[in-house]
């Protein structure tokens, strides 16, 4: 796969990727589980998620966008917009 090609965005793959980064069980990362309030994500963990997702999907995420990404569902929505623009 070249650097200009991003993998297809798949909701369950995204769930597994984020759960792995956050070191939580898949069933804990529900569609609407709040990253900070429910899962205890801190700023360093959020930054790690951002970096991994940017590399995996070949997108650039802005800091103000990241503040809006508080759940798996919202992360999927933002990535869908970004990947779709490529």
C-alpha atoms as an extended CHARMM CRD file, in Angstrom:
* protein
*
        86  EXT
         1         1  UNK       CA              0.0000000000        0.0000000000        0.0000000000  PROA      1               0.0000000000
         2         2  UNK       CA              1.4460000000        3.4020000000       -0.9320000000  PROA      2               0.0000000000
         3         3  UNK       CA              1.3940000000        6.3850000000        1.4210000000  PROA      3               0.0000000000
         4         4  UNK       CA             -1.2640000000        8.0940000000       -0.6870000000  PROA      4               0.0000000000
         5         5  UNK       CA             -3.6760000000        5.2030000000       -0.3340000000  PROA      5               0.0000000000
         6         6  UNK       CA             -5.7880000000        4.9050000000        2.7860000000  PROA      6               0.0000000000
         7         7  UNK       CA             -7.6310000000        1.7910000000        3.8830000000  PROA      7               0.0000000000
         8         8  UNK       CA            -11.3910000000        1.7560000000        3.6210000000  PROA      8               0.0000000000
         9         9  UNK       CA            -13.0630000000        3.1520000000        6.7030000000  PROA      9               0.0000000000
        10        10  UNK       CA            -14.8120000000        0.3280000000        8.5400000000  PROA      10              0.0000000000
        11        11  UNK       CA            -16.6850000000        0.9690000000       11.7950000000  PROA      11              0.0000000000
        12        12  UNK       CA            -15.6870000000       -2.2860000000       13.5010000000  PROA      12              0.0000000000
        13        13  UNK       CA            -12.0690000000       -1.9600000000       12.3820000000  PROA      13              0.0000000000
        14        14  UNK       CA            -12.0430000000        1.5560000000       13.8430000000  PROA      14              0.0000000000
        15        15  UNK       CA            -13.4980000000        0.1870000000       17.1070000000  PROA      15              0.0000000000
        16        16  UNK       CA            -10.7200000000       -2.4180000000       17.2990000000  PROA      16              0.0000000000
        17        17  UNK       CA             -8.0100000000        0.1300000000       16.4620000000  PROA      17              0.0000000000
        18        18  UNK       CA             -9.1300000000        2.6240000000       19.1020000000  PROA      18              0.0000000000
        19        19  UNK       CA             -9.7450000000       -0.0760000000       21.7250000000  PROA      19              0.0000000000
        20        20  UNK       CA             -6.2190000000       -1.3700000000       21.1360000000  PROA      20              0.0000000000
        21        21  UNK       CA             -4.6970000000        2.1110000000       21.5150000000  PROA      21              0.0000000000
        22        22  UNK       CA             -6.6970000000        2.8240000000       24.6750000000  PROA      22              0.0000000000
        23        23  UNK       CA             -6.0830000000       -0.6780000000       26.0390000000  PROA      23              0.0000000000
        24        24  UNK       CA             -9.7730000000       -1.2890000000       26.7130000000  PROA      24              0.0000000000
        25        25  UNK       CA            -11.9540000000       -4.2800000000       25.9440000000  PROA      25              0.0000000000
        26        26  UNK       CA            -13.9430000000       -4.1290000000       22.6990000000  PROA      26              0.0000000000
        27        27  UNK       CA            -17.2470000000       -4.3610000000       24.5760000000  PROA      27              0.0000000000
        28        28  UNK       CA            -16.2800000000       -1.3250000000       26.7090000000  PROA      28              0.0000000000
        29        29  UNK       CA            -15.8950000000        0.8000000000       23.5790000000  PROA      29              0.0000000000
        30        30  UNK       CA            -19.5710000000        1.0990000000       22.7050000000  PROA      30              0.0000000000
        31        31  UNK       CA            -20.7160000000        3.4130000000       19.9220000000  PROA      31              0.0000000000
        32        32  UNK       CA            -21.6000000000        6.1750000000       22.3950000000  PROA      32              0.0000000000
        33        33  UNK       CA            -19.1170000000        5.5480000000       25.2400000000  PROA      33              0.0000000000
        34        34  UNK       CA            -17.6160000000        8.9390000000       26.0970000000  PROA      34              0.0000000000
        35        35  UNK       CA            -13.8420000000        8.6990000000       25.7520000000  PROA      35              0.0000000000
        36        36  UNK       CA            -13.0600000000       10.9200000000       28.7510000000  PROA      36              0.0000000000
        37        37  UNK       CA            -16.0260000000       10.4210000000       31.0750000000  PROA      37              0.0000000000
        38        38  UNK       CA            -16.5870000000        6.7040000000       30.5020000000  PROA      38              0.0000000000
        39        39  UNK       CA            -13.1860000000        5.3920000000       29.4290000000  PROA      39              0.0000000000
        40        40  UNK       CA            -10.8800000000        7.7910000000       31.2720000000  PROA      40              0.0000000000
        41        41  UNK       CA             -8.9630000000        8.9760000000       28.2070000000  PROA      41              0.0000000000
        42        42  UNK       CA             -6.4420000000       11.7040000000       28.9940000000  PROA      42              0.0000000000
        43        43  UNK       CA             -4.8010000000       14.1900000000       26.6240000000  PROA      43              0.0000000000
        44        44  UNK       CA             -1.7960000000       11.9610000000       25.9130000000  PROA      44              0.0000000000
        45        45  UNK       CA             -4.0220000000        9.0300000000       25.0110000000  PROA      45              0.0000000000
        46        46  UNK       CA             -6.1180000000       11.2920000000       22.7810000000  PROA      46              0.0000000000
        47        47  UNK       CA             -2.9620000000       12.4670000000       21.0100000000  PROA      47              0.0000000000
        48        48  UNK       CA             -1.8680000000        8.8740000000       20.4560000000  PROA      48              0.0000000000
        49        49  UNK       CA             -5.2750000000        8.0310000000       18.9650000000  PROA      49              0.0000000000
        50        50  UNK       CA             -4.9980000000       11.0450000000       16.6540000000  PROA      50              0.0000000000
        51        51  UNK       CA             -1.5210000000       10.1110000000       15.4110000000  PROA      51              0.0000000000
        52        52  UNK       CA             -2.4440000000        6.4810000000       14.7530000000  PROA      52              0.0000000000
        53        53  UNK       CA             -5.6560000000        7.3990000000       12.9140000000  PROA      53              0.0000000000
        54        54  UNK       CA             -3.8990000000       10.0360000000       10.8070000000  PROA      54              0.0000000000
        55        55  UNK       CA             -1.2820000000        7.4970000000        9.7320000000  PROA      55              0.0000000000
        56        56  UNK       CA             -3.7170000000        4.6570000000        9.1870000000  PROA      56              0.0000000000
        57        57  UNK       CA             -6.2090000000        6.6420000000        7.1190000000  PROA      57              0.0000000000
        58        58  UNK       CA             -3.8380000000        9.1640000000        5.5300000000  PROA      58              0.0000000000
        59        59  UNK       CA             -5.7120000000       12.2090000000        6.8310000000  PROA      59              0.0000000000
        60        60  UNK       CA             -4.8150000000       15.3110000000        8.8370000000  PROA      60              0.0000000000
        61        61  UNK       CA             -6.9440000000       16.0270000000       11.8950000000  PROA      61              0.0000000000
        62        62  UNK       CA             -7.1040000000       19.5310000000       13.3540000000  PROA      62              0.0000000000
        63        63  UNK       CA             -7.0010000000       20.1520000000       17.0980000000  PROA      63              0.0000000000
        64        64  UNK       CA            -10.4070000000       21.8580000000       17.1100000000  PROA      64              0.0000000000
        65        65  UNK       CA            -11.9230000000       18.8430000000       15.3260000000  PROA      65              0.0000000000
        66        66  UNK       CA            -10.4580000000       16.4900000000       17.9020000000  PROA      66              0.0000000000
        67        67  UNK       CA            -12.2020000000       18.3040000000       20.7290000000  PROA      67              0.0000000000
        68        68  UNK       CA            -15.5090000000       17.3250000000       19.1220000000  PROA      68              0.0000000000
        69        69  UNK       CA            -14.5550000000       13.6420000000       18.8730000000  PROA      69              0.0000000000
        70        70  UNK       CA            -15.8040000000       12.3290000000       22.1890000000  PROA      70              0.0000000000
        71        71  UNK       CA            -17.2120000000        8.9500000000       21.1090000000  PROA      71              0.0000000000
        72        72  UNK       CA            -16.4960000000        6.1910000000       18.6110000000  PROA      72              0.0000000000
        73        73  UNK       CA            -19.5030000000        7.2800000000       16.5640000000  PROA      73              0.0000000000
        74        74  UNK       CA            -18.1970000000       10.8530000000       16.3380000000  PROA      74              0.0000000000
        75        75  UNK       CA            -14.7020000000        9.6410000000       15.4230000000  PROA      75              0.0000000000
        76        76  UNK       CA            -16.1880000000        7.5570000000       12.6200000000  PROA      76              0.0000000000
        77        77  UNK       CA            -18.1880000000       10.5350000000       11.3480000000  PROA      77              0.0000000000
        78        78  UNK       CA            -15.1610000000       12.8330000000       11.2550000000  PROA      78              0.0000000000
        79        79  UNK       CA            -12.9510000000       10.2360000000        9.5900000000  PROA      79              0.0000000000
        80        80  UNK       CA            -15.6990000000        9.5290000000        7.0680000000  PROA      80              0.0000000000
        81        81  UNK       CA            -15.6980000000       13.1940000000        6.0740000000  PROA      81              0.0000000000
        82        82  UNK       CA            -11.8990000000       13.3080000000        5.8350000000  PROA      82              0.0000000000
        83        83  UNK       CA            -11.4490000000       10.0380000000        3.9580000000  PROA      83              0.0000000000
        84        84  UNK       CA            -14.2810000000       10.9610000000        1.5840000000  PROA      84              0.0000000000
        85        85  UNK       CA            -12.5130000000       14.1790000000        0.5540000000  PROA      85              0.0000000000
        86        86  UNK       CA             -9.4340000000       12.3380000000       -0.7020000000  PROA      86              0.0000000000
